[in-house]
Amino acid sequence: MKIFVTGASGYIGQAVAGALARAGHEVFGLVRSREKAAALGALEVRPVLGTMEEPDTYREAALGCSVLIHCAAEYTRRYMELDRGTIDTLVAGARETGRPRLFIYTSGVWVYGNTGQGSVDEAAPPNPPAMVVQRVAHEEAVLQADGGNLRTLVVRPGCVYGGRGGLTSGWFESALAGGAARVVGEGQNRWAMIHVEDLADLYVRAAQSPWRREVFNATDRSRFTVLECARAASRAAGADGKVELVSAEAAAQQFGPMVEGFLLDQHCDSRKAVRMLGWQPCHGGFADGAERYFEAWKATAGR
Ligand SMILES: NC(=O)c1ccc[n+]([C@@H]2O[C@H](COP(=O)([O-])OP(=O)(O)OC[C@H]3O[C@@H](n4cnc5c(N)ncnc54)[C@H](OP(=O)(O)O)[C@@H]3O)[C@@H](O)[C@H]2O)c1
């Protein structure tokens, strides 16, 4: 299949584009620079130079594809505005020609809010913290767009680890630089997590699936506390398991509203993807493989 991926230089998007190419698909990836375009070439992904704010730069490339996957995100004030604009462009384009198409939207498990000890699956109503309230509306818009020849799916990844590291790279970074992995709050909360390659495999299966108007959680079965993860990251980085607890107020100065997400206590059930996509996450959780993930982070961050 011809598949278009936005955010193809990003943590999730690059893994997804690469996995789709390895699965034999002809993949076109939206990137913002020639340098990033060259890196995509090495993954056998064909670069499309453009930006979310200039839909004309990618509309035609997207129209030539039967699967459209949105993984781009700009973490600025216009984050949600660009997200919505990209959804609208891709959906309108997909409808225009009437050709059968699938649109896959990347959301996240933060839309569930605090889940406490009991796990939630896709049937649970969203209870989003302020920073992802709009994301729920975008999910809804994507699911409502399903109809006729256009099928739509939403993927809700947990906190992604492995490779370049995403949020988990902050633990390695702080442990290396300051001798202690930095944790926001007390660290007794649990993050729902997923290895980046397991997540990419879920997208491949979703892209090849016949499903429509479905939401899929993408989390592994690990249940480590944030403190346990940070201690493991600290040990892996040679900081002897030391952690530094940072107050939410102090962290907000660096991370803004994302801090709300860091403090969530979540347990998510991803068995729907196991049943409907034949998917199985193969990685056992961040804390168990922290040494490997540290080496991978170091290699990708050029340390
Ligand atoms: N990482 C996680 O743990 C996680 C978990 C759940 C959900 N998510 C969601 O997944 C999505 C992707 O996250 P990520 O971790 O992969 O983020 P990321 O690594 O920051 O990647 C973002 C991608 O979007 C591209 N981009 C940014 N602004 C753009 C613009 N104006 N036009 C075109 N492309 C633009 C970036 O390009 P450049 O390379 O040029 O910057 C990059 O390819 C986000 O919506 C995020 O909320 C992430």
The ligand as an ORCA input file, in Angstrom:
! r2SCAN-3c Opt
* xyz 0 1
  N       6.172     10.285     22.904
  C       5.229      9.825     23.708
  O       5.512      9.253     24.797
  C       3.780      9.973     23.312
  C       2.806      9.238     24.026
  C       1.463      9.356     23.662
  C       1.096     10.189     22.623
  N       2.053     10.897     21.956
  C       1.612     11.758     20.866
  O       2.190     11.331     19.645
  C       2.420     12.441     18.780
  C       3.870     12.416     18.319
  O       4.707     12.448     19.446
  P       6.285     12.247     19.331
  O       6.748     11.848     20.683
  O       6.628     11.399     18.171
  O       6.747     13.738     19.064
  P       8.098     14.279     18.386
  O       9.205     13.283     18.540
  O       8.327     15.651     18.905
  O       7.749     14.362     16.833
  C       6.949     15.369     16.329
  C       7.051     15.344     14.826
  O       6.206     16.377     14.305
  C       6.985     17.168     13.410
  N       6.497     18.545     13.401
  C       6.514     19.449     14.410
  N       5.967     20.600     14.010
  C       5.630     20.439     12.698
  C       5.035     21.283     11.734
  N       4.699     22.538     12.026
  N       4.825     20.772     10.504
  C       5.175     19.508     10.189
  N       5.753     18.667     11.071
  C       5.970     19.139     12.311
  C       8.401     17.078     13.943
  O       9.316     17.484     12.945
  P      10.822     17.950     13.278
  O      11.606     16.672     13.409
  O      11.226     18.773     12.136
  O      10.763     18.712     14.585
  C       8.459     15.607     14.275
  O       8.632     14.851     13.114
  C       2.039     13.674     19.591
  O       0.740     14.051     19.263
  C       2.101     13.193     21.027
  O       1.234     13.923     21.874
  C       3.379     10.799     22.267
*
